[in-house]
Amino acid sequence: MSASPLAGGEVCFSEVNGETFNPEGKQTEDRDTNCGIGPWQPKCLQRGNNPKCLLFFLCMYGMILSFVVNGINNVNTTSMERRFNLSSARVGMVSSAYDISAAILGLGISYFGSGKNKAKWLAVAGLFMVLGSFIMSIPHFSTGLYEAGEKVIKLCLQDGNTTTVCRPEETYLSSYLYVFVLGQMLHGVGGTTIYTVGIALLDDSVSSSTTPLFIGILYGCSILGPGIGYIVGGQFLNFYVDFDRLDSAGLSITPDDPRWVGAWWIGFLVAAILNLTVALPLFLFGKELPSAKHVRETRISEAHGSEKSTVSYIKTERSMKHFLGVVTKLLKNPCFVFLALSMLTEGAIIGGSATFLPKVIEMEFRVSASMAAIYTGIAVVPSAAAGQFLGGYITRRLKLDIRGTLRLCIIAMFASLFGCAILWIKCNSEEIAGVNVPYPVDNLTDDVSPVLTTECNKGCDCSTNIYEPVCDVDGMIYFSPCYAGCTVKTSSANFSGYTSCSCVNTKGSMFTGIEKNSVKSTVCRKSCSILYVFLSLLFILISFCFLPVASGDSVQLRCVDAEDKTFAQGLKLFIVRLLGTVPGPVIFGRLLDDSCIVWREECGNKLSCWIYDHHLMIRNIYLLFLGTKVLSIIFCCLALKLYKVPAALQAGEEKIELETKLTT
């Protein structure tokens, strides 16, 4: 770094291939590259008018976007299911709404935003994100209190005089799904803009060898967002959903109770405020950075089959004819097409996993929703960030061309293909009477299949609307006191639970002074230490899954003509999101629903799932993971095979590109 004191203070200098370049001097010739608003362009702002400062704001932008979309939203999956009576497949639609919006709007935004003023496009998109986060918190303030099933009868009432009342509230709560969908669609505006216009703006401002590193840093920071979202959102879930409207100290349930719903809405309000603080500074950047012209003059073209040795930017009139022409040209580029298809299949599994991984950990390893979120954030997010950064670093360190980068992606995909076997590391399923094992009283006869409603409780008028696990002295778990056939609730200094349970047949009693056919109402879940082995191996697997992301994006930017790269990024994301990350969470959610054993039901309607068949769940997820990885490898191999090196490079022309290093 070198600097010279002027009347107004220090200014920024750049070294380009050993020669000194003064951005301040450029500002006097072309004020379009200055930071500021209109004629207000103070010198103090110009200190940040460089790629590193731009990268910082884009990293914050991407981090906050992923904080709310892939962090807070995913942490709240279970809470939203319970609070608004939604199945996993329907909750998956909320995540898919983001990708639908980003895919469709991305075509237009990347096409019209491919010129200058890219920073302004990013700033406006940030304001849409503010609105989206605020909208997603609205359902909390427009609904009544969450009743946590208190009005559902818990005991076995043999007189048969009970009736089930279907309240109107239970029917309209699920309609709030569309409010969440709208909020996620507004988030999609921000998501598609940073990963099309934002990526292109970075590439415009630095050398092509630096682009993978910058993209890796951006993606790495974006991955940190979900980690912060998992941890912070997990802490919010320890607060009762209606703590702002009632005294939660008197509640009879805790975060470990299956009926608990945490304060899912706080994270969305926090995200709205953070989005605003990042969007406003982006309005200050000029039409392009001062380094952009030098990058254009020194870059060598690597476009598929290109006859040109240098890049060129052709200013054209935007029209439907030109739009269709660019689409046709890109779809005739086999490297671009097969790379996009490879990212499509990768996006499907990553999108589904990001949405439901905390839920799977919660169900498989018997931890609370808040702890599952925290474990996911600690184990998954740093590894994903490291994988993206490592991919960009290796590409830059080894100075890999397009072929070398594609080989790196294939190696990483093979590693994750074999690594997905860790999904079979899981705890033994809990034995729940009437669900996966017969009731103890039914064990007296042979060939009895597990059924929730059987002879011992058929007159109890029990409902699966409430799940309150209780267990007897032998460790057998029952779905609820009602399904255990209990008629009396008892509370004393030595015992808190239910007695006179017709479905319980214990050999003895550990409860002093209480009859043996009793169950206790304390938490019956058994700990499972194998979770830490799973998380350690998951860390490694996720690193390999995300290693090709930044490297793949750098290939996509290089294998097309320079004037088409912004739109190519938008078209790629359109393909990846519409056919990959949109159906991914829905398919993942459907697989979870298909493995459901006991649904929460009310008035004949299935609301959300209480208990899953764990073996079937893992088998479905494993096969989905395996299939998508195989397709990703095939598509990436085809991209490598069909890529045609430009004529200038085939002829042996030395590829020399000036490195632009902007420092302050």
Disulfide bonds with the S-S distance in Angstrom:
Cys156-Cys460 1.82
Cys166-Cys603 1.75
Cys427-Cys528 1.57
Cys456-Cys503 1.93
Cys462-Cys482 2.03
Cys471-Cys524 2.36
Cys486-Cys501 1.93
Cys596-Cys609 2.10
